[in-house]
Amino acid sequence: MSNETEATAHRAPAISLDNPFKIQPETATEEGRYEATLSRGAELREMPYVAAGTSSRQRQHLKDRMTVWERIRFLADDEPHVLYQNWGPNLDGASLVTAIIAIDGRDVAVYGHDFTVRAGSMDATNGKKLARLFELAAKRHIPLVGLNDSAGAYIPAGVGGLDGYADAFTALRKISGIVPSIMCMFGFNAGGGSYLPRQGSFLIQPKSTFFGLTGPGVVKSVLGEDITPDELGGPSVHSQTGVTDFVVEDEVAALRKVRELLRYLPDSNQSLAPYRETSDPADRQTVDIDILLKKAFNSPTGFNTPFDISILIQQLCDHGDFLETQADRARNTVTAFGRMGGNVVGFIANNSAVASGQIDIDAAYKNARFIRFCNLYNIPVIFLEDTTGFLPGREQEHRGIVQAGRAMLDAIVDLRTPRFLVLVRNAFGGAYASYNNYATGADFVVALPTTRVAVMGPAGVEYVYKDELKKIRASRSAMLQSEAQARVASGMSEQEAEKEAMVVVDAAIKAEEAALAQRYEQEIMNPEEALSLGSISEIVMPADLRSTLARQMAFCLRHYTPEPMQAVQREFH
């Protein structure tokens, strides 16, 4: 090769006037180490998206299940910012995706198991990825969403699979009470795959899914018991135990529920829940509450008539919209998020339509958990009281009703957010004493005119008027004898006279007892004494309830600033 030819071969590439730094196609040379490095880098970036392969994605769809990427993109406003893509010597972190996404314009940390890769199983690599994501969410004060679809620990990883779960358990526990978290259950989850999501604030489970500490196969081999996945760990089970907060139809409904729930939740324990402008006036008259109570209490059963407290909640909320949690569990109490005047508020309400609204073990724990969440995340709480008390009986005592009641009382006493109590109707005994009154820290207590508040309910007449009742009942024999003699004297047979006299006398005694019961209600079971003692601030007419509460809540929120906790507090006991 001549010197001229050699110089030509090694001369600088031609320069483009359009872009002086662009190498022209005709001057491109064979791929070097740098280009090979870039190519491998591109492959690694794409690994999480293509690791499964087409056939695995198709198998997922045949089971009516989305892939993890489809779930994330359904939630996200735009493309996710994927974090900690793959770790480990064999890029074995691909079975778990971690990312930051925007939902309704808010940054949210999200993770999701990729069931198309090793059945979404966990190893030490995945555990570290999750721990980093949880720590990031807490540090930057953003909510967390988990899309769980995992077969559990990766068995070939040995103890590393267990270490991975332990890392994740610990990290998620540490951020409990700092940022709210929403967990979705997809597919078939067992072992650690059930522990981890239940550490979240709320858990959403579609129908036709399973999660549990063990699967039906293990139950069969260990106990010899034949049981279906749905009977062992389906929504019908978990919704009754309080493990699941929301049961939905399918995966799409679950992801929509995530979006809906997030609209009521703050970013962290240092912020307020999102305010939303509303066209529903804060001073709107709640005339439907007045109509409801009139129809109920003017019915033949009078003030003992049960009614669904959800109707009152609906009337209080902006445009009647609210989101009930654990709707299938402990229906004798209702816990829900709503808005009044654009501000998010939590509701704790006794539901007399179920078991007279009595507080049993499940209701107490359901209330306690919801109250603790509202306390941690700066959500005001409105208590609607209408209960005849705690549920008595051997079964409740043996299961620990005292402990459950204490958990609820502790949560109420610890509540630092603005909180209000509305006495709707019944407020008796220990139920009143432990239900957010002024003594336990309420900011504002009001009563409807229908309120009946006392140490004891109607049964208290037996103690207050025991002497009068004793005298009335003691007169029964003499009254029977007198009435029977009068009828015999008029020509009636002795047997018929005694029979008719018994009917007349029993009716008369019943009328006198009823008169005393009414006297007890008028003299003792009314809000007047509570008003005179300062136990309540005012009597509110039913049609004015929303405007009264909204005005007071707006005042309290104007003067409420989220402050750091004095000590570490968690969402669960």
Secondary structure, 3 states (H helix, E strand, C coil): CCHHHHHHHHCCCCCCCCCCCCCCHHHCCCCCHHHHHHHHHHHHHHHHHHCCCHHHHHHHHHCCCCCHHHHHHHHCCCCCEEECCCCCCCCCCCCEEEEEEEECCEEEEEEEECCCCHHHCECHHHHHHHHHHHHHHHHHCCCEEEEECCCCECHHHCHHHHHHHHHHHHHHHHHCCCCCEEEEECCEEECHHHHHHHCCCEEEEECCCEEECCCHHHHHHHHCCCCCHHHHHCHHHHHHHCCCCEEECCHHHHHHHHHHHHCCCCCCCCCCCCCCCCCCCCCCCCHHHHHHHHHHHCCCCHHHCCCCCHHHHHHHCHHHCEEEECCCCCCCEEEEEEEECCEEEEEEEECCCCHHHCECHHHHHHHHHHHHHHHHCCCCEEEEEEECCECCCHHHHHHCHHHHHHHHHHHHHHCCCCEEEEEEEEEEHHHHHCCCCHHHCCCEEEECCCCEEECCCHHHHHHHCHHHHHHHHHCHHHHHHHHHHHHHHCCCCHHHHHHHHHHHHHHHHHHHHHHHHHHHHHHCCCHHHHHHHCCCCEECCHHHHHHHHHHHHHHHHHCCCCCCCCCCCCCCC
